[in-house]
Amino acid sequence: MTVSTIENRDDLFSYLNAAMALEHATIPPYLTAYYSIHSSTNSDAAHIIRVTAVEEMLHLTLVANVLNAIGGEPDLTRAGFVPSYPAYLPDGEDDFTVDLRPFSPEAVETFCKIERPGRAPSDDSRLVKATEGRTPLLVSSPTAEEMRFYSIGEFYEEIIEGLEKVAANDPALFCGDPARQVGPEYFYSGGGAMIVVSDLDSAQQALRFIAGQGEGLDSGIYDADGELAHYYRFRQLQLGRYYQVGDHPGAPSGPPLSITWDDVYKVKLSVRLADYPEGSELAQVARDFNADYGAFLASLTKALNGHPALLQEAVCEMFRLRDGFNRLVCNPLPGSDGLHAGPTFEIPAANGADPQASSDAGETTRSVTR
């Protein structure tokens, strides 16, 4: 019998805050790949990446609904919420790094690893020992030291079972203000409806939807709403064809996809502010982008803390970052052998501290404790 790592409401707070950080951690890599694509090229790939990024926002918001339902307070501006890239994510019994990189076969391979289904052989093997000497993983357990989960799906299964356990001992678990819930009228992604969370059933439904849409664990290629799971969307880019209903996982039979890997700005891999020439205009553009991204996270935090009507505007704001992306990725980075600049996502601290200093300090914990 597996040992539970969730015993009370505080443990649930830790896990749900970690889940929000997990969902967000995929967005900067997806956006970097998306905006590295030359305008008017690779429309199939651009559409797949863009839609997936919006659905990660849906997942983040669903987790926030669960957190709000049990009396928590989402905070996307807290220190460490945005990981220092490259960051570690789980891949079965092995781990791999997630980089900020341009659209490429390597980027798509990483996206498939992020979303890959991974059901543990048994409940007893849901938690595995973290690799010795590695920094904490993005889906490490926030309550069991040096332990991580076999996969993202197993991480969510732990929360689902933990909610059931705590709710059985705490009838007042779902005590959150209903006004803090984000309903379907406030968020539309085309890839699933927002779920208002008010009790155990709706909380578990929300979390199972997240796992199913990402990995397709229980419903196969398509999730419960008939949407192609994220993993299989990215597999289409590797296999060169769209899936259609009735296809087997490794054999899509739909129309071909057109990909031109050279129509991409060759952004420097996981570029940092330290890579920019000190005092240069390009360095200032990178800092401005980070400040704008920090403002986006602050707007999103406000939306998730009792102002749900602001959410759609916050999602639009994410794509208004396009100009900042373009000012970076369209320009070669001096001293980088022809590679281009890119956003670093080193978000300035709320107190105005130098983001580079905080990034250097965070190198020893290159992860989000999801």
N, C-alpha and C positions, 0 to 999 in steps of 0.2 A: 504494500500500500504506500502510495506516494506521501511524502511529508509536506504539509501545507506551509507555504511561506507567508500566508495572509491570515492573520488572527483577529484583526480589529479594524475599526474605521481608519485609524491612522495609517495602517499598512495599505489599505485601499487608496488613501490619498497619495501615498508614495508611488504605488503602481500606476495610478491613473495620470499623475503628473509625468511619470516616466513614459507612458503611452503617448501622451501629447507630444513630448519631445521626440519620440520615435517617429511619429507621423510627420512632424515638421522636418526631421533630419533628411528626408528624401527630397524635399522640395528644392533646396539650392542645387543639388546635382542635376535634377530634372530641368530646372530653369536654365542652368548653365549650358547644358546640351541643346536645349531648345533654341536659345538665342545665339548660339554659335553657328546655326544653320544660315547660309546665305539666303537673303530675301528671295521669294518666288521659286525656291528649289525645295526638293525633298518634302513635298506637301504631305505625303502619307505619314512619314516619320514625325514631322512637326505636329500634325494633328494628334497622333497617338500620345506623344509626350505631353502636349498641352492638356489634353483631356485627363490624363492620368494625374498631372499636377493638381488640377482643380479637384479631382476626387480625393487626393490626399488631404486637401483642405476640408472636404466633407468628412473624412475620417477623423481629423483633428477635432472638428466641431462636435461630432458624435461623442467622442471621448469627453469633451468638455461638458456636454449635456449629462453624461453619467456622473462626472465629478460634481457638477452643480446639484444634481439630484440628491447626493448624499451629504451636502453641506460644505463642499470644498469651494475653492476660489482659483480658477485658472489664471496663470501668470506666465505669459510668453516673453516677458521682459527680464525674468530672473537670470542671475548669473549662471552660465553653463547651459542655458536652454539651447542655444545654437552651438553645435559641435565645432571643434577645430578639425578641419579636413586636412588629410584623410582621417576618416573615422572608421571604427570597426563595427561591423554588423555580423549576425550569425549566418552560417551556411552549413547546416547539418552539424557535424561534429568538428568542422573546421571553421575558421573565420577568415575574413577577407576585408580589404579596406575599400571604403567608398570615397572616391576622389571627386573633386570638381574638375571635369574634363569636357572637351568639346564632343559633339556628336561623332561617334566612331564605333567600329565593332567592339572595341574594349568597353566603351560606355554602355552599349546595349547589353553586353555580357554581365556587367556589374548590375544593371537594372534587373536582369533576370535572376541574378543571385539574391538581390534584395527581396524580390517577390516570390522566390521559388517555394513551392509547397514543401513542408517538412514535418511530417507527423512522427513523433517519437515512437520507437518500437513498443513501448509500454509506458504506463503512467509513472513508473519508477524511474524512467530515463528522461523524463521531461526536463529535469535540471541536470546539467553536467558541469564538471569542474572547469573553471576558466583556465585557459592555457597559461602555464606559469611564465611569468616575465612579461606578459602582454598587459597593456593598459586596459582599464575596464571596458567592457563591451556595451554597445548601445542597448542590448536587451539583457544585460546582467540583472540579477535580482536586486531590487533596492532594499530587501530585508534579509537576504541570505548571503553573507559575505563570501566573495570569491566564487559564486555560482552564477551560471548563465543558463539561458534556455536553449533547447535544441533548435528552435526556430521561432519566428515571429508568431506563427499560429499557436504554438505551445505557450508562448508568453501570454497571449490573449486567453487561452483556455484556463490558465492559472487565475487570471482576474475573474473570469466567469464563475469558476468554482469558488473563489474567495468571496465573491458577492453573495453567493448562496449560503455559504457557511456563516458569514457575519450577519446576514439578514435573519438567519434562524435564531441567533442569540440576541439580536438587537432589533426589536419591532419598529423602532423609530429611526432606522438607518436612512430611509428615504424621507429626509426632513427638509430638503432644499426648497427654496422659493420657486414656485412654478413660473414666475415672471422672468427668471433667469434662463429658461429653456429657449433654445433656438428651434423654432418650428419650421415646417416646410415652406411657409409663406415668406421666410427670410433667406432661404438658401435654395438655389436650384442649380444642379450641375448636369442634369441629363443622365447621370449615372447612378440613380438611386435617390429615394426621398429621405429627407431629414426625419429622424425618429425622436419624438418628444419622450423623455425618460421620466417616469413617475413612480416606478416600482421595480421589483426584481425582474419580472418578465420583460419589460421594455428595455431595461439596462442590458440584460443578456442578449436580447434581440439586436441591439445596437452594436455590441461588441462582436457578435457572430457575423453580422453583416460586414464589418470591417475586415475580419479575417477571410471571409469568403470572397469578397471583392478583390482583395489583394492576391491571395494564393489560390483560391478556388479549391480549398481543401475538401469540403463536403459535397459541393455541387458540380465538381468536374471542371470542364473548360469554362462553362458559364456559371455565373452566380445565381442566387435564388431569384433575382429579378430579370434573368435572361441577358445580363450584361457579361461580356467577355472579361474574365478575370485579368488583372493587371499582368500577371506572369505571362499569360498566353498572348496578350497584346504585344508585349515586347518580343516574344518568340516569333511573332509574325515577321518582325524586322530581321531576325536571323534566318528564317526559313524562306523569306521572299514571297509569301502568299498570305492572304487573309484566311482566317478560319470561317467556317460556316457551320450551321447546326448539323449535328451528326458526325462531324469530323472527330478522328482520334487525336489525342494530344500532340503527337509528333508528326502529324500528316495533314496540314491545312489544305483544303481543296478549292478555296475561293479564288478570286481574281489575284493576279500578281501585284506585288508592290514594286514601285520604282525607287531605288536609292542610289544616289551619287555621293559617295563618301568624300570626294574632293571638294564639294561645294560647301565648305565649312571653314570658318576661321579657326586656325590652329592655336587655340588658347593654351597657355602654359598650364601644366598639370598642377592643380591645387595651389595656385599662385597665392602669395602672402603679401601683405603690405611691405614687408622687408625686401621684397623683390623689386619694388618700384624705386627709381632714382629719387633720392631725398630732395624735397623741395620742388619736384617737377609738377607740371600741370596734370599729367596723367595720374600721379600719386594723389593729387587733390581730388580728381574725379573718382578714384577708388574710395577715398575716405567719404566723399559726399554720398556715393552709392550706399556705403555701409550705414551712414546716418539715416538715409531714406528707408533702408530696410528695417532699421531699428524703429523708425516711426511707424512703418507698416505693422510691425509686431505689437507696438503700443496700441494702435487702432484696433487691431484684432483682439487684444486683451480687453479693451473697453467693451467691444461688442459682445464678448463672451461673459461679461460680468454685469449683466442686467440691461444691456442696450442692444438687443438682437437686431433691431432695425438697421444698425450700422454695419452688419456683417457683409451684405452684398457690396457695399461701397469698399469695404476692406479687401474683398476678393478682387474687385476691379483695380484697386490700388496696387495689388501684386503685379498685375500686368502693365500698369503704368510705369513700372520700373524699367520697361523696355528701353526708354531713352538712355537711362544710365548704363544698362547692359551694352547698348550699341556704341556708346562713347568709349567703352573699354574694349570690347571684343574686336572692333574694326581697326584697332591701332596696334602695331607691333610694340612689344615691350622691350625697351632698350636693354642690351646686354643679355638677351635670351635667345640668341641664334635664330632670329626671325619668328619666334613664337609670339603670339598676341597676348595682350592684357586680358584680364577678366576680373570679375568681382571676387573678393576674398571672404566676405561674410564674417569679418571680424567686427562685431557690433560694438559700438561705443558703450561703455558702462553708463548707467543712469546718472552717476555723479560727475560725468564728463571726463573720466580718466582716459588716458591714451589707450585705444583699442589694441595697439601693438603690444603694449606692456601687459595688458590683461591676457592677450593671446600667448605671449611668452610664458606667463605664469601658468597657463592652462595646458602647456604641452605635456605635463605629466599625467593629465587626466583627459586624454584626447578622446572624449566620448560624452554622450549624454547618458545620465543615469535614468533610463527611461522609466 
